[in-house]
Amino acid sequence: MRTIKKTLLDRMVAQAEEAEVQGFSKTAELLTSQVEKNTHLVRKTGSFYIYSSDDFKNEVQEQFWNAIVRIADFHDTSFDANEIQGIVEKSAEEFIKEVRTKLGIKTPVGAYEPDLPGESKEKVTIEVEEV
């Protein structure tokens, strides 16, 4: 299972509480469910973590496949997996693009992608001296 940052979990908790206060019960309920599912998946601050673009896309597509199975079961039918895979890929790509736009993400490069050969990432540290 993938892990999440503690700050993301904390923000989801705060947003669930805010949604409940504002009367958005469905949003609060669904967000609380996500908090419960991810509480044990918090990674330690500063720990080494790699999450490639391919892994990310595959996980989003897997969630769409979960939805396909739910739809087929709900309607008591089956499906042609090859036809559905095209829908899954297109839907996942459009979904990712739309959410990135809504979140103001300007690049498809993830924060935890492995370095390319010869690439190194520098972290800028700002030191403040008190006078």
Secondary structure as the mmCIF struct_conf table of DSSP 4:
data_model
#
loop_
_struct_conf.conf_type_id
_struct_conf.id
_struct_conf.beg_label_comp_id
_struct_conf.beg_label_asym_id
_struct_conf.beg_label_seq_id
_struct_conf.end_label_comp_id
_struct_conf.end_label_asym_id
_struct_conf.end_label_seq_id
STRN STRN1 ILE A 4 ILE A 4
HELX_RH_AL_P HELX_RH_AL_P1 LYS A 6 VAL A 21
TURN_TY1_P TURN_TY1_P1 GLN A 22 GLY A 23
HELX_RH_AL_P HELX_RH_AL_P2 SER A 25 ASN A 38
HELX_RH_3T_P HELX_RH_3T_P1 THR A 39 LEU A 41
STRN STRN2 VAL A 42 VAL A 42
HELX_LH_PP_P HELX_LH_PP_P1 ARG A 43 LYS A 44
TURN_TY1_P TURN_TY1_P2 THR A 45 GLY A 46
HELX_RH_AL_P HELX_RH_AL_P3 SER A 53 PHE A 74
TURN_TY1_P TURN_TY1_P3 HIS A 75 ASP A 76
HELX_RH_AL_P HELX_RH_AL_P4 ALA A 81 LEU A 103
TURN_TY1_P TURN_TY1_P4 GLY A 104 GLY A 104
BEND BEND1 PRO A 108 PRO A 108
TURN_TY1_P TURN_TY1_P5 ALA A 111 TYR A 112
HELX_LH_PP_P HELX_LH_PP_P2 GLU A 113 LEU A 116
TURN_TY1_P TURN_TY1_P6 PRO A 117 GLY A 118
#
